[in-house]
Amino acid sequence: EIALHQSPIIKTSMNRAFFFSAVVCLFCGNEYINGFLRPSIVSRSVNKMKVDMSFETKFFNKEAVEMAGTTEYVVKGGTNLYPLCGEVFKNNGIKKIGVIGWGSQAPAQAQNLADTLAGTDITVTIGLRKGSSSFKDARAVGFSEEKGTLGEMYEVISSSDLVILLISDAAQAQLYKSIFAALKPGATLGLSHGFLLGYLESVGESFPKGNDVIAVCPKGMGPSVRRLYEQGKSKKGAGINASFAVHQDVTGKATETALAWAAALGSPFMFATTMSDEYKSDIYGERGILLGAVHAIVEGLFRRFIKQGMTPEEAFINSSESITGPITKKISKQGILKVYTDLSPADKLLFEKAYSAAYKPALEICAEMYDEVASGNEIKSVVMHGSRLAEFPMGKIDGTFTWKVGEKVRAARIEENIPLNPTTAGVYIAVMMAQIDVLKRNGHSFSEIVNESVIEAVDSLCPYMHFKGVSFMVDNCSTTARLGSRKWAPRFDYILEQLAYPALDNDAPVQSALLEAFKSNSVHAAVDACCRMRPSVDISLFAESTMLERTMA
């Protein structure tokens, strides 16, 4: 290839080809970079912050929130809004809400909705596949055929005014035509993930034109949605923040329906997004710092610390335990920057070296990962992999040495003795900031960036990781997230092993520009704004709950 480029004749021909391709790309909306075609679906949004995401509501109190120099609008939740939710649903002609599925989100959302709407004439009904083993689980928490709150999924879909579709992403891609056909005229279709939109766009299809289509997307897994709802009942409410999106508004009432749904789930605050932005940030995030990247960081640092002379137990404490314990707990209450500023001078230098070494390698993977999601490639990958699961089911990762050591460490844990390892903090926060910066470049709102890359990590997922292990979360999350974590964790692990850790071994100098960019990053002000809206209740994994965590036990 080098020889070809050095040939004057071939070099000229290749340059002409590059020029011609670049001209063609100007007309087709794509971008030609370094001899490679870059799809416009990715390149057009680079370095553009989100335009106004305002919305109008007659029933709920919309508040302006300043986030790092931008004004965004939210609705703050609380138990005081629960009676209003029923009134809004009634006003919008919603008498029956069908919750379809029984995975991570469905049990939590159905139970929260049923509790919030208790005493109204609105029925919350679970819809399941005929013969599903989940019928017994739904009955165990109070849903039943006798009460009209449990039934076959298509019967429930066809009789519901609001259909909340919470079956797996792969199942939605497989069954969407029959689901759309079953919707009654005028019904609202609700989703808690924009995956189906991404899939429909990839196959040239769309939602039925005669129905409102909305999304309410809690920024945490189902068990967290339920547990915080229960634990906040006596404290003016607590729950998991949620984004909401209105994709189709045929009736003119879709925004109110979405806000009532989100408030009824117990969301502390709700912020607007688009369904397209939601699936891009969500699928991207779970492959990054929410699951895939944190898995990689723990595995890599665990090996590294052992090579440096730590015992396996010490290595696990200084990697996994440090992340899911003191690092993310400080971020949750005081923000990302506070982890760094509270360090001693000696520990600050260790953090700075780790951050300098890890940020750019992580940014490279994050940029590629976002492009794969935004282009539709990752959605196609999930659907194709779903078709292979019957022959090649996903195995668990918890049998490896790292996670076996983790079981012993958790059993002997003394919480106050877990150190905040500055090297671990530097690597973890470098990856988190890389993920954040890619979302900023691609125009996502600060509300979405902070919730997808910070709050969901430190307030929903890491408490469960601390309770039962990172491997447990990787093995028990949604199919889409599990597939993504298994695909991208090795990429993060490899690039950190090949580029970041050798820089530390070679005592590479701190990159002052990177550190200054970290300290002055506008996301810190946005995190502070979100922290001020944080509910007073921390999730307790030991409190009694009606949430039957079938896959979480």
C-alpha positions, -999 to +999 in steps of 0.1 A: +000+000+000+029+024+008+045+016-026+012+023-044+009+057-027+045+065-037+038+058-074+031+092-091+006+078-116-014+057-091-012+084-065-027+109-090-054+085-099-062+078-063-064+115-055-088+120-084-109+092-070-108+107-036-118+141-050-147+126-070-159+107-040-157+139-019-178+158-045-204+130-046-206+130-008-213+168-008-245+160-028-255+128-009-251+144+025-221+123+037-186+134+046-153+122+032-126+120+059-090+108+053-102+087+024-131+071+042-168+076+038-185+088+071-223+086+072-242+119+076-263+103+104-232+107+126-213+136+112-241+162+110-246+164+147-210+167+157-202+197+180-238+209+180-255+213+214-292+205+216-317+231+204-346+241+226-363+211+241-392+230+256-427+216+258-462+228+268-484+214+295-517+226+310-516+202+340-481+200+353-457+227+365-429+232+340-398+246+355-368+262+339-334+248+351-301+264+343-276+238+332-241+250+324-253+281+306-283+265+289-319+266+299-337+233+300-372+225+312-383+198+337-413+187+356-405+178+392-424+147+406-436+137+440-464+120+458-484+152+456-488+146+419-503+111+421-540+123+423-533+145+393-520+116+372-554+099+374-572+131+365-550+136+334-555+100+322-592+104+327-592+137+308-573+120+279-598+091+277-575+065+293-595+040+313-573+010+308-535+008+308-520-024+294-484-031+305-471-057+281-443-080+292-427-090+325-389-084+323-370-057+342-392-027+337-427-042+334-432-055+370-419-022+385-439+001+362-471-019+365-469-020+403-461+017+406-489+026+382-514+004+401-504+019+434-505+055+422-539+050+405-555+030+433-589+044+441-595+056+406-615+039+378-584+033+358-573-004+355-537-015+351-535-048+333-505-071+326-504-087+291-483-118+286-477-144+259-501-173+262-484-200+283-458-176+297-441-187+329-444-151+341-482-155+348-474-169+382-450-140+390-477-115+381-502-132+402-478-133+431-479-095+433-516-091+430-525-092+393-551-117+383-574-128+355-604-127+380-598-090+386-593-082+349-557-072+356-539-101+339-544-116+304-531-127+271-510-099+255-529-093+223-562-093+241-548-067+265-533-047+237-566-046+218-586-034+248-562-008+263-563+029+258-526+032+267-504+003+257-470+003+275-449-021+254-421-035+277-412-068+260-376-072+249-361-052+221-356-083+200-392-093+206-405-059+196-385-061+163-400-095+156-436-088+167-442-051+159-465-057+129-490-079+149-487-055+178-495-025+157-524-043+141-539-051+175-539-015+187-574-001+189-581+032+171-571+062+191-550+042+216-516+055+227-485+034+222-460+039+250-424+027+250-396+029+276-368+027+251-364+041+216-350+009+202-381+001+182-379+034+164-343+027+155-352-007+141-382+006+122-360+033+105-335+006+096-361-014+077-380+015+062-411+011+084-429+035+108-454+036+136-491+035+128-502+070+117-535+070+137-520+066+172-502+088+196-466+074+202-448+084+233-419+072+254-412+074+292-377+061+299-367+056+336-329+061+339-324+030+359-334-007+359-368-019+369-359-031+405-346+004+412-377+020+398-399-001+422-377+000+453-372+038+453-410+043+447-417+022+478-390+038+499-401+073+490-438+069+498-434+085+533-409+111+521-428+131+495-417+107+468-385+092+454-378+072+423-357+071+392-356+102+369-372+097+335-369+112+301-401+115+280-406+119+243-435+126+221-430+110+187-465+113+173-492+135+187-524+128+169-548+138+197-529+168+209-527+152+244-496+131+240-474+153+262-498+153+291-502+115+289-464+110+289-460+133+319-488+116+338-472+082+332-437+094+343-451+111+374-471+080+383-439+060+382-425+082+410-399+100+389-382+128+409-379+149+377-389+144+341-371+160+311-379+161+274-359+143+247-367+128+213-371+091+208-341+091+185-318+108+210-331+085+237-321+052+220-288+066+209-278+078+243-292+047+261-278+020+239-245+039+238-244+044+276-250+008+286-221-003+264-200+024+281-197+034+317-230+019+328-220-017+321-195-026+294-167-001+303-170-005+341-167-043+335-135-037+315-120-012+340-124-037+369-110-066+350-080-046+337-071-029+370-076-061+390-049-078+368-027-047+370-028-044+408-020-081+412+011-077+389+021-048+411+022-071+442-013-068+457-031-100+468-062-108+447-084-096+475-065-063+478-067-059+440-104-064+439-110-040+468-088-013+451-106-018+417-142-030+419-150-021+455-134+013+451-156+021+421-189+008+434-183+021+469-165+055+477-160+068+441-195+065+429-210+074+462-191+107+462-202+114+426-238+107+436-239+133+464-212+158+454-204+155+417-176+141+396-151+169+402-153+165+440-137+131+437-106+148+424-106+180+445-109+160+478-077+140+471-044+147+489-017+163+467+001+129+463-032+112+453-041+140+429-009+133+410-018+096+407-053+106+395-039+130+370-015+104+355-043+078+353-067+103+338-042+115+312-033+080+302-069+067+299-090+096+285-080+095+248-080+057+244-115+057+260-126+086+238-116+066+207-138+037+217-166+059+228-166+078+195-167+045+175-194+031+198-216+061+193-212+060+155-222+023+155-254+031+175-263+062+155-258+045+122-281+017+131-253-009+130-256-017+167-294-022+165-290-046+136-263-064+156-287-069+185-315-082+163-292-106+144-277-118+177-312-123+191-319-147+162-289-168+173-297-170+210-316-202+208-285-219+194-259-199+212-274-187+245-254-161+265-233-176+292-225-160+325-192-142+333-193-148+371-173-180+371-139-163+363-112-157+389-119-120+392-156-124+402-149-154+424-125-133+444-152-107+445-177-130+462-152-136+490-144-098+493-181-089+496-187-115+522-159-101+544-166-064+535-161-037+561-176-007+543-156+021+560-124+003+551-128+005+513-102+029+499-108+055+472-080+044+450-068+075+430-055+055+400-089+036+398-107+070+402-086+085+374-093+057+350-130+054+358-137+092+356-116+094+324-139+069+307-170+086+322-159+120+309-150+105+274-186+091+273-200+125+283-179+144+258-190+123+229-227+129+238-220+166+240-204+166+206-234+149+192-259+174+205-276+157+234-291+178+262-273+181+295-303+165+313-299+134+290-261+134+293-260+136+331-288+111+336-274+085+310-237+088+320-237+098+356-270+094+376-280+060+362-245+047+369-241+060+404-276+059+417-292+029+400-266+004+387-236+008+410-257+002+442-267-032+428-231-038+416-219-030+451-245-053+466-240-084+443-211-076+420-204-061+386-206-095+371-240-100+385-253-068+368-237-079+335-253-113+337-288-100+347-296-069+328-317-066+296-307-087+266-297-056+246-275-044+275-260-078+280-251-082+244-236-048+243-216-052+274-201-085+261-193-069+228-177-036+240-161-045+273-133-064+256-127-034+234-123-011+264-102-036+282-079-041+252-073-004+245-067+005+281-043-025+284-025-016+252-023+022+255-033+036+289-015+012+313+018+012+294+017+050+297+015+047+334+042+021+335+065+044+315+057+073+338+043+094+310+039+131+320+005+145+330-013+161+300-021+195+315-045+204+287-066+173+293-067+180+330-077+216+325-104+205+301-116+181+327-117+207+355-134+233+334-159+209+316-194+224+315-209+191+325-199+198+362-224+226+365-250+204+349-243+176+374-246+201+402-280+213+389-292+177+388-278+169+422-299+198+436-330+180+423-319+147+437-344+130+461-334+126+497-338+088+496-309+065+487-319+031+474-319+004+500-313-031+488-321-046+522-355-030+528-386-052+522-400-048+487-429-062+467-406-063+437-401-099+428-366-097+414-366-130+396-334-124+377-319-103+404-318-130+431 
